[in-house]
Amino acid sequence: MTDSGLVLFSVTDRVALITVNDPDRRNAVTGAMSAQLRTAVERAEADPNVHAVIVTGAGRAFCAGADLSALGAATEDGLLALYDGFMAVAQCALPTIAAVNGAAVGAGLNLALAADVRIAGPAALFDTRFQQLGLHPGGGATWMLHRAVGPQVARAALLFGMRFDAEAAVHHGLALQVADDPVAAAMTLAAGPASAPRDVVLATKATMRTTASPGAVEGDQHEFAKRTELGPQAATVESPEFAARLAAAQRR
């Protein structure tokens, strides 16, 4: 395993395991972590011996969202920097699995949603959290949730604050299955592409992204959603209400 600080990278049986690694801070996303996450994804894509990617979190949390200090100081460019790591996962040419071992909150939920498939551990929790912070969703969350669970459940999450434990996530289609060891279950699932010709794996994923919505490429839809959300989210970052709620959250 290679330790690049905030992100760990290893390859086993043609599967790259990428671990966001700041457990004392519940793997909260900073600009530095986001940049290292993109580097790890690109490393997997560039390695001809890697056929699939698993993303997970160190410690008890999957990812508790954006670092609150970084989020509170973010401009539009700062928000894009925080998004960049999970956008790399979303844009990855290889099949991707999120092994959600614990809480996936806000930007951490975006990281899970960016993967092709999610496997939930018993302690997994999927929580948008944006509205509770007085913050507009960002990073394409509105589009990713619609795609994953349909409009009614997506609206329940983003407008009404609905959260999903592991069983509820499977029930609503947010996760594929619950597993006591989500990384091990993800490795078992990834054995499929790992044993197939890499060019077939890459071509199949590329075709599925093209045919997901005829007339539009899936990645273009995500990019459109991200850009559409960016202005309203940046405006809420500058609002007094968000500042008050952020300060309260930081005190907890």
N, C-alpha and C positions, 0 to 999 in steps of 0.2 A: 504494500500500500504506500502510495506517495502522499506525504503530508505537505500541503501548500498553505498551512495555517488554518484558514477559515473553511476550507474545502478539502476533503480527502478523496483520493482517486485510486482505485485498484481494478485489475482485470482478472477474472476467473472464468475459465471455460467460455471464452469469447463474449463475456458479459462484463461491461464496465459498471462498477458500483461507485456512485458519487454521493458523498455524505457531507451535508452542510454541518459544520463542526464548531459550534460555539455553545456548548450545552449549558454553561453557567448563565447564559442570557437567552436560553431556550431557542437558540439558533436564529435570533432576530436578524433580519436582513439589513446590512449596511452596503454602501457603495462598494467597499472593498470585497465583501463576500459575494456580491452580485457579479463583480468583474471576475473573481476566481471561479465562480460557477460557470460563467460563459466559457472561460478558458478550458475548464474540465470537459464540458460538452464538446467543444471543438476538438479537443484532444481525442475523445472517443470517436468522433466522426472521421478523423484523419487516420485512425489506426485500422488497417485492413483486417486485423484479427479481432476487431470488436464488431459484433452483430446486433447488440442491444444494449440499452442503458437502464440502470435502476438508480433512482434518486431517493435518498432517505435522510433522516436527521439523527445526529448524535444525542445520546442521553434520552430523556423522557419525552421531549417534544419533537415533532416533525419540524415545524417552523412557526414561531409565534408572531410572525408578521414583520413589518418594517420596524427597524429600530426607531423608537419614538423620538429620540433626539434628532436623528437624521430626517425623519418625516416632518418634524416641526419646523425645520430650517429649509425644507425643500422648495425649490422653484420648479418650473416645468422640466428644466434640464436635470435637476436633482431627482425628480420623480422618475424620469426616464432611466437614470442610472440605477435606481433601486429596482426597476422592472427588468433590467437587462438580462439578469441571470435566468429568470423564469421564462423570458422571451426566447432565450437560447434553447431551453428545453422544449418550448412550444414549436420552435422552428427546426428542431433536430431531425435530420434525415433518417435516423435509425429509430426503431421501435423503442418507446420509453415507458417505464413503469414507475409510479410513485409508490414506495413502500411506506405508508403513513403510520408510523409507530406511535404517534401521540397527537397533540394539538396541532392543527393546521389552520391558522388564523389570518385573515386579511391577506396580505401578500403571500403568506404561507399557504393559504388556500389556493391562491393563484398558482403557486408552484406545483401544488398537487394537481390542479385542473389542467395545467400545461402538459402533463403527461398523457400518453395514449390510454393508459389503464391505471387504476388506483386499487391497491390492496390495503385494507385497513387492519391494523392491529387491534386487540381488544380495547386499548386505551385511546384509540383514535377519536378525534373530535374535529368536525369540519364547521368552521364558524366564519362568516363573512366579516362581522364586527365593524364594517365601515360606518354604518348609520349610527351605531352606538357612540362612535367617536365624533360624530358630527362631520364626517368626511364622505365626500362623494366617492363611489367605487372607481377603481383605476386598473390599469394594466390589461384591459379587455375582460374584466370580471363579468360584466353584464352579458357579453357574448358567450364566454366560456360556460357560465352557469346555464344559460338557455340551451346550449348545445348538449350539456351533460345531463340535465334533469328535466328539460322542458320549461315552458313559460310559467306555469302555475307555481311549481316548486321553486324556480329561480326567483320569482317575485316574492314568495314567502320568505326566502332567505334574505334578499336584498332590501325589501320594503318592510318586512315584518320581523326581521331578526331571527328567523328560524335557524336553529343549529342542528347538526346531525351527529349522533354517536355512530359507532361502527355499524350496528345493525340497521339503523335508519338510513345510513348512507347506502348500504346494499339495497335496501327496500326501494329507495328512490332512484337507483341507478347511478349514484355518485361514486360508488366503489363496486368493484367486481365481486369481491368476497371478503370475508373476515378470516384472518389467520393468526394463530398464536405468535408466530414468527413471520411478520410480513416480508422481511428481506428473503428468508428461505423460500417462502411461497412465490415471491417474485422471481427468484433464481430458477425455480421449477418451471414457471411460465415462460421465462426467457430462454429455456432450453430449446423451445421451438425454433425461433429465429437463429439461435446459436448453431443449430445443426443443419440449417438450410444454406444454400449458396447466398453469399452476401449481396450479390447483384440482384438476385430475386427479391430479397428482403427490402432492399432500397427501392426497387422499382414498384413493389406492391404498395409500400407506404406512400410513395409519391402519387401513384394512381388513386389510392383511396382519398388523399387530400384533394385531388382534382375533382373526383366524382362525388364528394360529400354534398356539394351544393352545385348542381350543374350550372355552368355559366360563370362561376366564381371559384377562385382558388382559396382553400380554407385559410391559408396563412394571410392572404390579403384581407379576408374578413376580420381576422383577429387584429391585424394592424389598423384597419379602419376603426374597429371598436376602441382600441387603445387610444388612438388619436382623438376620437370623439369624446372620450371620457377625460382626456388630459386637462382641457381648459376648465371644466367644472370642478375637477378634483383640485387643481392648483388654486382655484378661487376659494374653495373651502379651507385649504391649508392656511390661507391668510385671514380667515374669519375669526373674530373674537370668541365665538362659540366653540370652535375647534380648539383654540388656544386654551380655553378654560377646561375642556374635557381632556385634552392632552396632559395638562398639568395635574389633573386629578388622577389620571392613569399612571403617570410617572411617580406619584406619591405612594401608590399601592404596592 
